[in-house]
Amino acid sequence: MKVSLFSWRRFVLVTACAIVVGTILTLTHVVLADTPKTAAEYATDPALMIDAYRHVEAASVSDAIEQLLHQKSYMSHRMQAIFPTKFAGTALTVKLMKEENHDPSALSGMLKAIDSGGPGSVYVMTVEDGADIAGMGGLMGTAMFSRGFAGAIIDGGVRDLPQLKKIGFPVYSTGPVPSTSVSHYRFGGMNVPVVCDGVKVAPNDIIVADQDGVVVVPREHAPEILVLAQHLDDSEHSMYPFIEKFHSIEEAVKQFGRI
């Protein structure tokens, strides 16, 4: 089949235009996707803010809180994850009070709290004098997982690790124990301010957790903390290749101002 010179030139021109337009659209998409958000933009879009917190490091969030609020908001080394994880979400708080009892409904409020949560919730429980008491186990974890919880933070023990690991539900606690809270504890409140491993947690505060540990972000300051944490993340991640290239951490700190 013969193709005229005009048709061939037209084909080449159309193809070139399509490639150029496609490239522009791709670059535009990338630029828009990577455009930093402001604290004001995050404040008006909570879902976007929570999603952004899932991508920053807990260490950067902790540093941002210290720089902006001059306070400690991270939990101690006592709080250990049952497997390596990274998540962020809003706190649903629960308090258990130590009290020997034979009341079958003593912990019903704890179960109601789980059924009131949903996607993105982080179950934050304080168990009074509970280092050797399992605040939760496989049944509660399965319920949270089925409801879309992001994870759980237990200032107390945890049990049924095989089930929790099987379903992939992340839990931080003071450690695994085989004990139960039934008959030894009473529900003390849901969505009330608590102190979890020495850190104040209010309902709907943002919990950020990764392999470095757990950080509590006060909700009212969350947008500006996020923006600073993103900046700190960017600085640190830029320093790694700089150090690898120039073999000097001193020069990297001078260049980026981050350590």
C-alpha positions as CSV (number, residue, x, y, z in Angstrom):
1,M,0.0,0.0,0.0
2,K,1.4,3.4,-1.0
3,V,1.4,6.2,1.5
4,S,1.7,9.8,0.2
5,L,4.4,12.1,1.5
6,F,1.7,14.4,2.8
7,S,0.0,11.6,4.7
8,W,3.3,10.5,6.2
9,R,4.1,14.0,7.4
10,R,0.6,14.4,8.8
11,F,1.0,11.1,10.7
12,V,4.4,12.2,12.1
13,L,3.0,15.6,13.2
14,V,0.0,14.1,14.9
15,T,2.1,11.5,16.7
16,A,4.6,14.1,17.9
17,C,1.8,16.4,19.1
18,A,0.3,13.5,21.0
19,I,3.6,12.7,22.7
20,V,4.1,16.3,23.7
21,V,0.6,16.7,25.1
22,G,0.9,13.4,27.0
23,T,4.2,14.5,28.4
24,I,2.8,17.8,29.5
25,L,-0.2,16.2,31.2
26,T,2.1,13.7,33.0
27,L,4.4,16.4,34.2
28,T,1.5,18.5,35.3
29,H,0.0,15.6,37.2
30,V,3.4,14.9,38.9
31,V,3.8,18.6,39.9
32,L,0.3,18.9,41.2
33,A,0.6,15.6,43.2
34,D,3.9,16.7,44.7
35,T,2.8,20.3,45.5
36,P,3.1,20.8,49.3
37,K,-0.1,21.6,51.2
38,T,-0.4,24.4,53.7
39,A,-1.6,24.0,57.3
40,A,-4.7,25.9,56.3
41,E,-5.4,23.4,53.5
42,Y,-4.9,20.5,55.8
43,A,-7.2,22.1,58.4
44,T,-10.1,22.2,56.0
45,D,-9.5,18.6,54.8
46,P,-9.1,16.2,57.8
47,A,-9.1,13.1,55.6
48,L,-6.3,14.4,53.5
49,M,-4.4,15.4,56.7
50,I,-4.7,11.9,58.2
51,D,-3.5,10.3,55.0
52,A,-0.5,12.6,54.9
53,Y,0.4,11.6,58.5
54,R,0.6,8.0,57.3
55,H,3.5,9.0,55.1
56,V,5.7,10.9,57.6
57,E,8.1,9.4,60.1
58,A,7.1,9.3,63.8
59,A,10.5,10.7,64.6
60,S,9.9,13.8,62.5
61,V,6.5,14.2,64.0
62,S,8.0,14.0,67.5
63,D,10.6,16.6,66.6
64,A,8.0,18.9,65.1
65,I,5.9,18.8,68.3
66,E,9.0,19.5,70.4
67,Q,9.9,22.5,68.2
68,L,6.4,23.9,68.0
69,L,4.9,23.1,71.4
70,H,8.0,22.4,73.5
71,Q,6.6,19.2,74.9
72,K,7.1,15.5,74.9
73,S,4.4,13.6,73.0
74,Y,6.0,10.3,72.3
75,M,5.5,7.0,74.3
76,S,8.5,5.3,75.8
77,H,10.4,2.2,74.8
78,R,8.0,0.1,76.9
79,M,5.4,0.3,74.1
80,Q,6.4,-2.3,71.6
81,A,4.7,-3.5,68.4
82,I,3.9,-7.1,67.9
83,F,5.3,-6.9,64.4
84,P,6.9,-4.0,62.3
85,T,4.2,-1.6,61.3
86,K,3.4,1.9,60.2
87,F,0.0,3.6,60.6
88,A,-1.8,6.8,61.6
89,G,-5.3,7.5,62.7
90,T,-7.6,9.2,65.2
91,A,-7.7,8.1,68.8
92,L,-10.6,6.3,70.3
93,T,-9.8,6.2,74.0
94,V,-10.8,3.5,76.6
95,K,-10.0,3.3,80.3
96,L,-10.0,0.1,82.4
97,M,-10.1,0.4,86.2
98,K,-8.7,-2.3,88.4
99,E,-11.5,-3.9,90.5
100,E,-12.1,-7.5,91.4
101,N,-15.7,-8.3,90.5
102,H,-18.2,-11.0,89.4
103,D,-20.2,-8.7,87.2
104,P,-20.7,-10.1,83.7
105,S,-21.3,-6.6,82.3
106,A,-18.2,-5.0,83.9
107,L,-16.4,-4.8,80.6
108,S,-19.4,-4.4,78.2
109,G,-18.5,-0.7,77.7
110,M,-15.1,-1.8,76.3
111,L,-16.9,-3.9,73.6
112,K,-19.3,-1.1,72.8
113,A,-16.4,1.2,72.3
114,I,-14.9,-1.1,69.6
115,D,-18.3,-1.3,67.8
116,S,-18.5,2.5,67.8
117,G,-15.2,2.9,65.9
118,G,-14.6,2.6,62.2
119,P,-12.0,3.1,59.4
120,G,-9.0,5.0,60.6
121,S,-9.7,4.7,64.3
122,V,-6.8,3.9,66.7
123,Y,-7.9,2.0,69.8
124,V,-6.0,3.7,72.7
125,M,-6.5,1.8,76.0
126,T,-5.1,2.4,79.5
127,V,-5.2,-0.6,81.8
128,E,-4.6,0.5,85.4
129,D,-1.5,-1.3,86.8
130,G,-1.9,-3.6,83.7
131,A,1.6,-4.6,82.6
132,D,0.8,-8.2,83.3
133,I,-2.9,-8.0,82.2
134,A,-4.0,-8.5,78.6
135,G,-6.0,-5.4,77.7
136,M,-7.0,-7.0,74.4
137,G,-6.6,-10.2,72.5
138,G,-7.5,-12.0,69.3
139,L,-11.3,-11.5,69.5
140,M,-11.1,-7.7,70.1
141,G,-8.4,-7.4,67.5
142,T,-10.5,-9.3,64.9
143,A,-13.4,-7.0,65.6
144,M,-11.2,-3.9,65.2
145,F,-9.7,-5.3,62.0
146,S,-13.1,-6.0,60.6
147,R,-14.3,-2.5,61.3
148,G,-11.2,-0.9,59.6
149,F,-9.3,0.3,62.6
150,A,-5.8,1.5,61.8
151,G,-4.3,-0.2,64.9
152,A,-4.3,-0.4,68.7
153,I,-2.2,1.1,71.5
154,I,-2.5,-0.7,74.8
155,D,-0.9,0.6,78.0
156,G,-1.0,-2.9,79.3
157,G,-0.5,-6.4,77.9
158,V,-1.8,-8.2,74.8
159,R,-2.5,-11.8,74.1
160,D,-3.5,-14.1,71.2
161,L,-0.6,-12.9,69.1
162,P,-0.9,-15.7,66.5
163,Q,-4.4,-14.5,65.6
164,L,-3.4,-10.8,65.5
165,K,-0.4,-11.6,63.3
166,K,-2.5,-13.9,61.1
167,I,-4.9,-11.1,60.3
168,G,-2.2,-8.4,60.2
169,F,-3.7,-6.2,62.9
170,P,-1.0,-3.9,64.4
171,V,-0.8,-3.6,68.2
172,Y,1.6,-1.7,70.5
173,S,1.6,-2.9,74.1
174,T,3.9,-3.4,77.1
175,G,4.3,-7.0,76.0
176,P,2.6,-10.3,75.5
177,V,0.9,-12.0,78.5
178,P,-1.6,-14.9,78.7
179,S,-3.8,-13.3,81.4
180,T,-7.3,-11.8,81.2
181,S,-8.9,-8.6,82.4
182,V,-12.3,-10.4,83.0
183,S,-13.3,-10.4,86.6
184,H,-10.3,-8.2,87.5
185,Y,-11.2,-4.9,85.8
186,R,-14.2,-2.7,85.2
187,F,-14.8,-0.4,82.2
188,G,-14.0,3.2,83.2
189,G,-14.9,5.3,80.3
190,M,-14.8,5.7,76.5
191,N,-13.7,8.7,74.5
192,V,-12.4,10.4,77.7
193,P,-8.9,12.0,78.2
194,V,-6.4,9.3,79.3
195,V,-2.7,9.1,80.0
196,C,-1.2,6.3,78.0
197,D,2.4,5.4,78.9
198,G,2.8,8.9,80.4
199,V,1.4,10.8,77.4
200,K,-1.9,12.6,77.5
201,V,-4.3,11.4,74.8
202,A,-7.6,13.1,74.0
203,P,-10.3,11.6,71.9
204,N,-9.6,12.4,68.2
205,D,-6.0,13.2,68.7
206,I,-3.9,11.8,65.9
207,I,-1.7,8.7,66.6
208,V,1.3,8.2,64.5
209,A,3.2,4.9,64.8
210,D,6.1,3.2,63.1
211,Q,9.1,1.1,64.0
212,D,10.5,4.1,66.0
213,G,7.5,4.1,68.3
214,V,4.3,6.0,69.0
215,V,3.6,9.7,68.9
216,V,0.4,11.6,70.0
217,V,-0.4,14.7,68.0
218,P,-2.8,17.2,69.7
219,R,-5.7,17.6,67.3
220,E,-5.8,21.4,67.6
221,H,-2.2,21.7,66.4
222,A,-2.2,18.8,63.9
223,P,-2.0,20.9,60.6
224,E,1.0,22.9,61.5
225,I,2.8,20.0,63.1
226,L,2.2,18.0,59.9
227,V,3.7,20.7,57.7
228,L,6.8,21.0,59.8
229,A,7.2,17.2,60.1
230,Q,7.0,16.9,56.3
231,H,9.8,19.5,56.0
232,L,11.9,17.7,58.5
233,D,11.4,14.4,56.6
234,D,12.4,16.0,53.3
235,S,15.6,17.5,54.9
236,E,16.6,14.2,56.4
237,H,15.9,12.1,53.3
238,S,17.9,14.6,51.2
239,M,20.9,14.2,53.6
240,Y,21.3,10.5,53.1
241,P,22.6,10.7,49.5
242,F,24.6,13.8,50.4
243,I,26.4,11.9,53.2
244,E,27.0,8.9,50.9
245,K,28.5,11.1,48.2
246,F,30.7,13.4,50.4
247,H,31.3,11.1,53.3
248,S,30.7,13.9,55.9
249,I,27.9,14.3,58.3
250,E,29.2,17.6,59.5
251,E,28.9,19.1,56.0
252,A,25.5,17.6,55.6
253,V,24.3,19.2,58.8
254,K,25.8,22.6,57.7
255,Q,24.0,22.2,54.3
256,F,20.6,21.0,55.6
257,G,20.5,22.0,59.3
258,R,19.0,18.7,60.4
259,I,20.3,16.1,62.8
